[in-house]
Amino acid sequence: MKKELKALLDLTKYLDITIYNRKKNSNALEKRKINMNNAVQNLVPFVKWVGGKRQLLPELIQRVPSEYGTYFEPFLGGGAMLFELKPEKAVVNDLNPQLINCYLQIKEKPLQFLEALKILQNEYNKSNNPDEQTKFYLSVREDFNTAIQNHTSTPKTAAMTVFLNKAGFNGLYRVSQKGKYNVPSAHKKKINCCNRDNILGISELLQNVELLNCDFEACCKDARKGDFVFFDSPYHNTFSSYQDSGFTEEDHIRLSKLVKKISKKGVKFILTNSNSNLIMKLYKDFRIDEIDVKRYINCDASNRVGKEIIVQNF
Ligand SMILES: C[S@@+](CC[C@H](N)C(=O)[O-])C[C@H]1O[C@@H](n2cnc3c(N)ncnc32)[C@H](O)[C@@H]1O
């Protein structure tokens, strides 16, 4: 980037711009405040999440409607799409309570979250001894399990979630039948999970975002004509142990019914999934595009390139 342009962009970070829009068929003015730091900054997911959409993002972004009311994302995961779109008004959700606690803490107490995360990262990185690092990882995992059992939702619990995600195996979130988080350490030499500017930018973005921790149907109950929903459920017939119960065929059928219902109301949607027979059948009445992608979590190397589909109703 040219030096002058970079200097200009750096300066705009300190600006708040107020835009007045005249409402359709009326003289009333609608006031909208835009923080330029938020608008300019490139935000990225703070966790590595199975099914993360960064790879498919360019395909998705070009399909997003140019105008919409409220943005809904019922299967938020790492939030790549939310961070790319930076909607003015949004309702986002995930069934995973620990993941949603991270978003909540980053929204409300970003500095305490950053401080707690920095302590964990420094403690892990200060040792060059792999055994010591694994021991530390396991001690954090134990504290995290105690926090889950006690339903403790603090900046520290959120920091432990992010630390375990970054130092653990491949962005997995896996719990045992007894509800204990049991992902092994990835034995990394160093971890870097504490990007302060990114976290503060996300915190600012989240000020306009309602965060929910419920089933996808409840998240979409207020979607109205003109709103836009991005559905990125766990895929059918691929790795889907996001929760101990998994996402069943009944869930896929339930999702397709919801999609049809909101579509009739005039809500626009984009949905991603695998191109299995069931999914192709469930969405046969909509536009379906097939896309080639690499799948990273699959033990069988020959199965690492699969077809994903993007379904939309506009
Ligand atoms: C494919 S991931 C989303 C990936 C995300 N778009 C990203 O870029 O990281 C699916 C998410 O759905 C969540 N989930 C699973 N079952 C759910 C349900 N019934 N309702 C809401 N969320 C659910 C999982 O916890 C997981 O985070």
PDBQT file of the ligand as one rigid body, heavy atoms in Angstrom, charges set to zero:
ROOT
HETATM    1  C1  LIG A 401     -20.179 -25.190  10.388  1.00  0.00    +0.000 C 
HETATM    2  S1  LIG A 401     -20.061 -24.516  11.977  1.00  0.00    +0.000 S 
HETATM    3  C2  LIG A 401     -20.200 -22.847  11.585  1.00  0.00    +0.000 C 
HETATM    4  C3  LIG A 401     -18.940 -22.389  10.971  1.00  0.00    +0.000 C 
HETATM    5  C4  LIG A 401     -18.884 -20.881  10.882  1.00  0.00    +0.000 C 
HETATM    6  N1  LIG A 401     -19.708 -20.384   9.817  1.00  0.00    +0.000 N 
HETATM    7  C5  LIG A 401     -17.466 -20.399  10.715  1.00  0.00    +0.000 C 
HETATM    8  O1  LIG A 401     -17.123 -19.692   9.749  1.00  0.00    +0.000 OA
HETATM    9  O2  LIG A 401     -16.628 -20.759  11.583  1.00  0.00    +0.000 OA
HETATM   10  C6  LIG A 401     -21.580 -24.931  12.691  1.00  0.00    +0.000 C 
HETATM   11  C7  LIG A 401     -21.887 -24.362  14.067  1.00  0.00    +0.000 C 
HETATM   12  O3  LIG A 401     -23.244 -24.731  14.399  1.00  0.00    +0.000 OA
HETATM   13  C8  LIG A 401     -23.340 -24.918  15.805  1.00  0.00    +0.000 C 
HETATM   14  N2  LIG A 401     -24.546 -25.741  16.045  1.00  0.00    +0.000 N 
HETATM   15  C9  LIG A 401     -24.687 -27.089  16.006  1.00  0.00    +0.000 A 
HETATM   16  N3  LIG A 401     -25.971 -27.438  16.211  1.00  0.00    +0.000 NA
HETATM   17  C10 LIG A 401     -26.681 -26.285  16.370  1.00  0.00    +0.000 A 
HETATM   18  C11 LIG A 401     -28.058 -25.971  16.597  1.00  0.00    +0.000 A 
HETATM   19  N4  LIG A 401     -28.987 -26.928  16.706  1.00  0.00    +0.000 N 
HETATM   20  N5  LIG A 401     -28.424 -24.665  16.682  1.00  0.00    +0.000 NA
HETATM   21  C12 LIG A 401     -27.487 -23.688  16.598  1.00  0.00    +0.000 A 
HETATM   22  N6  LIG A 401     -26.167 -23.917  16.386  1.00  0.00    +0.000 NA
HETATM   23  C13 LIG A 401     -25.759 -25.191  16.269  1.00  0.00    +0.000 A 
HETATM   24  C14 LIG A 401     -22.022 -25.573  16.193  1.00  0.00    +0.000 C 
HETATM   25  O4  LIG A 401     -21.728 -25.319  17.553  1.00  0.00    +0.000 OA
HETATM   26  C15 LIG A 401     -21.031 -24.899  15.203  1.00  0.00    +0.000 C 
HETATM   27  O5  LIG A 401     -20.360 -23.827  15.808  1.00  0.00    +0.000 OA
ENDROOT
TORSDOF 0
